[in-house]
């Protein structure tokens, strides 16, 4: 669980999906289930249950003291939910279709909505993914197939973090070259904390927010631009 300064990527990602969630809920009272919530950094304005099997009693107690009005649990929650978030979760599961279908069948209310995000493009699979225990990355069609197989209809979708696609591709090319030469490609840490000053942080945040604005506009126009991540909003009929 991260307690350090938030990485601009994480901040801009949270802002993007809070906006998607709020537009989806349209201000109506709703129950929200955040699956694999981690430290509950994403908090749309609704009744939220954060479910993460990695929680222990100490983590639940710590989160509950700093985040009021949100339920934290490592046990299976009760009831059905109007909105379910699975943000950068599905790639961690070997049986992705079975996992999503189980969540949908067990916890999504009739007419409810799911928001999913996944790391995009298997060609970009790297030591970073290995460190994070990812089973795979997803092409947009592959993610959509998982959702449809779970009984969902795609309502909206698109790429995210378009500006980071080229830098990640370059890093993967370098990593593959190192592997070919027998050099180490190990990454020291997957921590999301951020240790740069206000000037750098502000510049990166502005760039990523502009990137996210492109994502929102493209999605509204029905254009799915490739990005480092892929997201989809899907609904149960």
C-alpha positions as CSV (number, residue, x, y, z in Angstrom):
1,X,0.0,0.0,0.0
2,X,1.5,3.3,-1.1
3,X,1.8,6.1,1.5
4,X,4.3,8.3,-0.4
5,X,3.6,11.2,-2.8
6,X,1.3,10.1,-5.6
7,X,2.8,9.6,-9.1
8,X,1.4,12.0,-11.6
9,X,0.3,8.9,-13.7
10,X,-1.8,7.7,-10.7
11,X,-3.2,11.1,-10.1
12,X,-4.3,11.7,-13.7
13,X,-5.6,8.2,-13.9
14,X,-7.8,8.7,-10.8
15,X,-9.1,12.0,-12.1
16,X,-10.0,10.4,-15.5
17,X,-12.0,7.4,-14.0
18,X,-13.7,9.5,-11.3
19,X,-15.0,11.7,-14.2
20,X,-16.1,8.6,-16.1
21,X,-17.8,7.2,-13.0
22,X,-19.6,10.4,-12.1
23,X,-20.9,10.8,-15.7
24,X,-22.1,7.2,-15.6
25,X,-23.9,7.7,-12.3
26,X,-25.3,11.1,-13.3
27,X,-25.6,12.1,-9.7
28,X,-28.0,9.3,-8.8
29,X,-27.6,7.5,-5.5
30,X,-25.6,4.4,-6.2
31,X,-23.6,1.6,-4.7
32,X,-20.1,1.2,-6.0
33,X,-17.8,-1.8,-5.7
34,X,-14.1,-1.2,-6.3
35,X,-12.5,-4.6,-6.9
36,X,-8.8,-4.8,-6.1
37,X,-9.1,-1.3,-4.7
38,X,-5.6,-1.2,-3.1
39,X,-5.5,1.9,-0.9
40,X,-8.7,3.3,-2.3
41,X,-7.2,6.3,-4.0
42,X,-10.0,6.4,-6.5
43,X,-13.2,7.7,-4.8
44,X,-16.2,8.7,-6.9
45,X,-18.9,10.4,-4.9
46,X,-21.1,7.4,-4.0
47,X,-21.5,4.7,-1.4
48,X,-18.3,2.7,-2.0
49,X,-17.2,-0.8,-0.9
50,X,-13.5,-1.4,-1.5
51,X,-12.8,-5.1,-1.8
52,X,-9.2,-6.3,-1.9
53,X,-8.1,-9.8,-0.9
54,X,-4.6,-8.4,0.0
55,X,-6.1,-6.4,2.9
56,X,-5.3,-7.4,6.4
57,X,-6.7,-6.1,9.7
58,X,-4.1,-3.4,10.0
59,X,-4.6,-2.1,6.5
60,X,-8.4,-2.0,6.9
61,X,-8.0,-0.1,10.2
62,X,-5.6,2.4,8.7
63,X,-7.7,3.1,5.6
64,X,-10.9,3.4,7.6
65,X,-9.4,6.2,9.8
66,X,-8.3,8.4,6.9
67,X,-11.2,7.7,4.4
68,X,-14.7,8.1,5.9
69,X,-17.9,6.8,4.3
70,X,-16.2,4.0,2.5
71,X,-16.3,0.3,3.5
72,X,-13.1,-1.7,3.3
73,X,-13.2,-5.5,3.2
74,X,-11.0,-8.5,2.2
75,X,-14.0,-10.8,2.4
76,X,-16.6,-11.2,-0.4
77,X,-19.1,-8.2,-0.1
78,X,-22.8,-8.6,0.3
79,X,-25.5,-7.4,-2.2
80,X,-25.4,-6.0,-5.7
81,X,-23.9,-2.9,-7.0
82,X,-24.8,-0.3,-9.6
83,X,-21.2,0.3,-10.7
84,X,-18.3,-2.0,-10.4
85,X,-14.7,-0.8,-11.0
86,X,-12.0,-3.2,-12.1
87,X,-9.1,-0.9,-12.8
88,X,-5.8,-2.6,-13.6
89,X,-7.0,-5.8,-12.0
90,X,-8.0,-8.3,-14.7
91,X,-4.4,-8.7,-16.0
92,X,-3.4,-10.1,-12.6
93,X,-5.8,-13.1,-13.0
94,X,-5.0,-16.3,-14.9
95,X,-8.6,-17.0,-15.8
96,X,-9.7,-13.5,-16.8
97,X,-13.1,-14.5,-18.4
98,X,-14.0,-16.6,-15.4
99,X,-13.0,-13.8,-13.0
100,X,-15.0,-11.1,-14.7
101,X,-18.0,-13.4,-15.2
102,X,-17.9,-14.2,-11.5
103,X,-17.9,-10.6,-10.5
104,X,-20.7,-9.7,-12.9
105,X,-22.9,-12.7,-12.0
106,X,-22.3,-12.3,-8.3
107,X,-22.3,-8.6,-7.7
108,X,-23.6,-6.5,-10.6
109,X,-27.2,-5.2,-10.3
110,X,-29.5,-5.6,-13.3
111,X,-28.8,-2.7,-15.7
112,X,-25.5,-2.0,-13.7
113,X,-22.3,-0.8,-15.2
114,X,-18.7,-2.0,-15.1
115,X,-15.6,0.2,-15.8
116,X,-12.5,-1.8,-16.6
117,X,-8.9,-0.7,-17.4
118,X,-6.0,-2.9,-18.5
119,X,-2.4,-2.4,-19.7
120,X,-2.5,-2.3,-23.5
121,X,-0.6,-4.2,-26.2
122,X,1.1,-7.6,-25.5
123,X,4.1,-6.4,-27.5
124,X,4.9,-4.0,-24.7
125,X,5.0,-6.8,-22.1
126,X,8.2,-6.2,-20.1
127,X,10.1,-6.7,-16.9
128,X,7.8,-4.0,-15.4
129,X,4.8,-6.3,-16.1
130,X,6.6,-9.3,-14.6
131,X,7.4,-7.3,-11.4
132,X,3.7,-6.4,-11.1
133,X,2.7,-10.1,-11.6
134,X,0.8,-9.4,-14.8
135,X,-0.3,-12.4,-16.8
136,X,-0.7,-10.4,-20.0
137,X,-1.4,-7.1,-21.6
138,X,-4.5,-6.6,-23.8
139,X,-5.3,-5.4,-27.3
140,X,-8.6,-3.5,-27.3
141,X,-10.4,-6.4,-29.1
142,X,-9.1,-8.9,-26.6
143,X,-10.4,-6.9,-23.6
144,X,-13.7,-6.4,-25.3
145,X,-14.0,-10.2,-25.8
146,X,-13.5,-10.8,-22.1
147,X,-16.2,-8.4,-21.2
148,X,-18.7,-9.8,-23.8
149,X,-18.0,-13.3,-22.7
150,X,-18.9,-12.2,-19.1
151,X,-22.4,-11.1,-20.4
152,X,-21.6,-7.4,-20.8
153,X,-22.3,-5.0,-23.7
154,X,-19.6,-2.4,-24.5
155,X,-21.0,1.1,-24.1
156,X,-17.9,3.3,-24.3
157,X,-14.2,2.6,-24.7
158,X,-10.8,4.0,-25.7
159,X,-7.1,4.2,-25.2
160,X,-5.5,6.1,-22.3
161,X,-2.0,7.7,-21.9
162,X,-1.4,8.0,-25.6
163,X,1.7,10.2,-25.0
164,X,3.4,7.4,-23.0
165,X,3.1,4.8,-25.7
166,X,6.2,5.8,-27.6
167,X,8.5,6.0,-24.5
168,X,7.3,2.6,-23.3
169,X,7.9,1.1,-26.7
170,X,11.4,2.6,-26.7
171,X,12.1,1.1,-23.2
172,X,10.9,-2.3,-24.3
173,X,13.2,-2.2,-27.4
174,X,16.1,-1.4,-25.1
175,X,15.1,-4.1,-22.7
176,X,14.9,-6.7,-25.4
177,X,18.4,-5.6,-26.7
178,X,19.8,-6.1,-23.1
179,X,18.2,-9.6,-22.9
180,X,19.9,-10.5,-26.3
181,X,23.2,-9.3,-24.9
182,X,22.7,-11.2,-21.6
183,X,22.4,-8.1,-19.5
184,X,20.1,-7.7,-16.5
185,X,16.7,-6.2,-17.0
186,X,15.5,-6.4,-13.4
187,X,13.6,-3.5,-12.0
188,X,14.3,-2.5,-8.4
189,X,10.8,-1.5,-7.3
190,X,7.3,-1.1,-8.5
191,X,6.5,1.6,-6.0
192,X,4.2,4.3,-7.2
193,X,5.7,7.1,-5.0
194,X,7.0,10.2,-6.6
195,X,10.1,12.1,-5.5
196,X,10.4,15.0,-7.8
197,X,9.8,18.7,-7.1
198,X,6.8,20.9,-7.6
199,X,7.9,22.2,-11.0
200,X,8.5,18.8,-12.6
201,X,5.4,17.4,-11.0
202,X,3.2,20.2,-12.2
203,X,4.5,19.9,-15.8
204,X,4.0,16.2,-15.9
205,X,0.5,16.5,-14.4
206,X,-0.5,19.1,-17.0
207,X,0.8,17.0,-19.8
208,X,-1.1,13.9,-18.6
209,X,-4.3,15.8,-18.0
210,X,-4.1,17.1,-21.6
211,X,-3.5,13.5,-22.7
212,X,-6.6,12.5,-20.8
213,X,-8.7,15.3,-22.3
214,X,-7.8,13.9,-25.8
215,X,-8.9,10.4,-24.5
216,X,-12.3,11.8,-23.4
217,X,-12.9,13.7,-26.6
218,X,-11.9,10.8,-28.8
219,X,-14.2,8.4,-26.9
220,X,-17.2,10.8,-27.2
221,X,-16.5,10.9,-31.0
222,X,-16.4,7.1,-31.1
223,X,-12.7,7.0,-31.9
224,X,-10.5,4.6,-30.0
225,X,-6.9,6.0,-30.1
226,X,-4.1,3.6,-29.1
227,X,-2.6,4.2,-25.7
228,X,-0.5,2.6,-23.0
229,X,-3.7,1.6,-21.3
230,X,-7.1,0.6,-22.5
231,X,-10.4,1.2,-20.8
232,X,-14.0,0.2,-21.4
233,X,-17.4,1.0,-19.9
234,X,-19.8,-1.9,-20.2
235,X,-23.4,-2.6,-19.1
236,X,-25.4,-5.5,-18.1
237,X,-28.7,-5.8,-20.0
